[in-house]
């Protein structure tokens, strides 16, 4: 049985702002920071990692053309992640097209790397603006922070309401009004999002994920996951890894 401290340490890696260990997972973590509008974190990552150094795989015999191809892939991923985060698809793809056309006119590695940084920050800043439009009251913000820090526990509406110092019924109405879904639904969605990330970026089994996220049982976890995403956790993992050429053996 894992200790509470150990559970927290594991799950912190797979919350939407996950920081994973492999190169691919680190790359996906970067896109998640953009999606969440965490501009400061995106800027730090860009300062630490060179776009040129992260595009070692040759996609063309011409080094500059190879970088351009990587740039196009990056632009597409940024658009996709930002749409998932709430950006209008027209805006996301217009930005992608704009930067791809600009990249097509550049002929040096230095210029392409500089444009890559500008593009990533532009997407992150746009997402930050979108996120800030969703302004919640102090009790709701406090409750959301509580939920994120207790995903390893069985969280009840009553305990969250008590934590923010409000009557349970009043808090439930306030939360639903501001967030658009019930407290219990929000808790389930956040747990399932973490489960998604663990299925994508880790080797934890379904039973381990179920235990870490404090589902009533493995079958309960599988049932909720299937209802939310239309497939079992194992099918989800295999489909994801299949796309990357790393299909899990069953």
N, C-alpha and C positions, 0 to 999 in steps of 0.2 A: 504494500500500500504506500503510495507516494505521499510525502508530507505536503501540507498546504503550501509551504514556502517553495518546495520543488515544483508543484503544479503551477504556481504563479510564474516562476522563472521560465518554465517551458512555454506556457501560453502567451507570455508577453512577446515571444518571437513571431507569433502568428496572428496577432490582432492586425487589423487592416494596415497599420503602420509597421508591419512585420519587418524584422531585420534578419534575414536568413543566411545560411552559411555558405552555400554553393554559389558559384559565379552566376549561374542562371537565376537562382533565387534572389541573389543580390540585385540583378537587373530588374526582376519583377518588383522587388521592393522599391526601387527607384521610381518606377512607373506608378506605384501605389502612392508614393509621396506626392507626385504631380497630381494624381487624381484627387487627393485629399486637399490640394491647395496649400501644401506645406512648403511655401516658397523658400524659407530660410534653409530648410533641410535639403531641398533640391539644389540650391546654390552651393551649399557645402559639398554635396556629392559631386557636383560638376567641377568644383575647385580641386577636389581630391583625385578625381579620375579623369584621365584624358580620353576623349572620344576616339582618337586615333589608336590608343593603346587597347581600347575595348572592342576594336573592330579588326582583330588579327586574322580572322577567317577571310580568305581571299574569295571575292565574288566575281573578280575580273582580273585578267592579266595586267590591265592598266591600274596602278595603285590608286589614282585619283578617282577613276570610274568605280572601283571597288568601294571606296569611301562613300561615293554618291549613292550606290545601291544600299549601303548600310543606313545612310541618311533617310532614304525613302522608307525603309523598314521601320526606323525609329519614328518617323512622322506618322505612319499608319498606326503604330502601337499607341502613340500619344493620343491620337484622335479617338481610338477605340476606348482607351481607359477613361478619358475625359467624358465621353458620352455616357459610359457606365456611371460616372460620378455626378451626372446631372447637366452636362453641357448639351446644348441643342446640337443635333447631328449636323445641321447645315453649317453652323459656326465652326464645329470641330474639323469638318472636311474642307471648308474654305481656308482655314488656317493651314491645314496640311498641304493643300494645293499651292498656296502662296509660298510656303517655305521650300517645297520641292522645286518649284519654278526658279526661285532664287538660287538654290543649290546648283541647279543645272547650268547656271551662268558663271559659276565660280570654277577656277582652275588651279587652286592651290590648297594644300592640306590645311594650312593655317586659316584660310578664309572659311573653309567648310567646318572646321572645328569651332570657330567663333560663331558661325551661324547656328550650329547645333546648340550651343549654349543659349543663344538668344531665343531660339525656338522653344527649348525646354522651359526656360523661365517665363516666356510668354504664356504658354499653356498653364503653368503653375499659378501665375498671377491671375489669369482669367478664372481658374478654378477657385482660388482664394476669394475672389470677388463674389462668385456664385455662392460659396459656402457662407460668407458673411451676411448674405441676404436672408439666410435662415436664422434669424435672431430669436433665441429662446430666453425665457425668463430665468432668473437666477436659480430657483428651485429645480427647474427642468435640466439646466446645465449641470447642476450639482448631482442630480439623479443619474444622468448619463455617465458622468465620471465614475460614480459609484458602481454602476452596472459594468462598465469596462474593467474595473479593478476587481470585480468579484465573479467573473465568468467561470471560475473554477468551483463556484459554490452553487447551491440551489437557492436562487434568488426569488423572494416573494415580493409582491406589490406592497404588502404591509410593511416589510422591513425597509424598503426603499422610501416609502412615505414617512416612516418614522425617522429615517436618516435625514431627510430634508425638513422635518418638523411640520408636516402638514397632515391633516385628516386624510385617511386613505381614499375615501370617495372623492373628495375635492381634488386631491393630487391626481387621481386617475383621470378625472375629467380635464384637468389642466394639461396633463401630458398628452392625452389623445388630441386635444384641440390644437396644441402647438406642433406636435410631431406628426400627427396624422394617422397614427396607429396606437393601439393599446400598449400599456407598459409590458404586459406579458408577451405580446407579439414582438415588441422591440427586443426584449431579452432573448427570445428564441432566435430572431434574425441575426443578432450579434454572435450568438454561440455558433450558429450554422455557418456564418461567414468565416469564423476562426477555423471551424472544421474543414471548410473548403480549402483554406490556405494550408492546413496541415496535410490534407490529402494531396495537394499539389506539390508542396515543398519539403515534405518529410516522409519518413518510413514508418511512422506510428500506425499501428493497426487500428481497425474500427473499434475494437474493444478498448484499446488504450485511449483513443480520442474521446470515446463515450465517457470513460472514467474521468479523464482530465477536465471535461466540460460539465461533469456532474449531471449527466442524463440519468434518468431512473434506471435504465438498462441499455444494453447494446441494441436490443430489438426496438426499443423506444427511439433511440437515436436514428437508427436506419429508417424507421417509419417517418419520422419528422423530416429527415433529409430527403427521402423520396418524394414526399408531399411537396416540399419546397422547390426541388430542382428537377423532378420528373425522372429520377434514376437513383439507384442505390449508391452509397458511398464508394463501393468497389468499382462499379461501372463508371462513376465520375472520375475516379483516379485512373482507371485504365484508358478512358477516352482522352484524358488530358495527356497522359504519358505517351499514348499512341500518336498524338499530334507531334510530339517531340521525338518520336522514334525510340521511346524508352518504355514501351508497354510493359506493365507489371505482369509477371507470370501468375497464373491462378491454378 
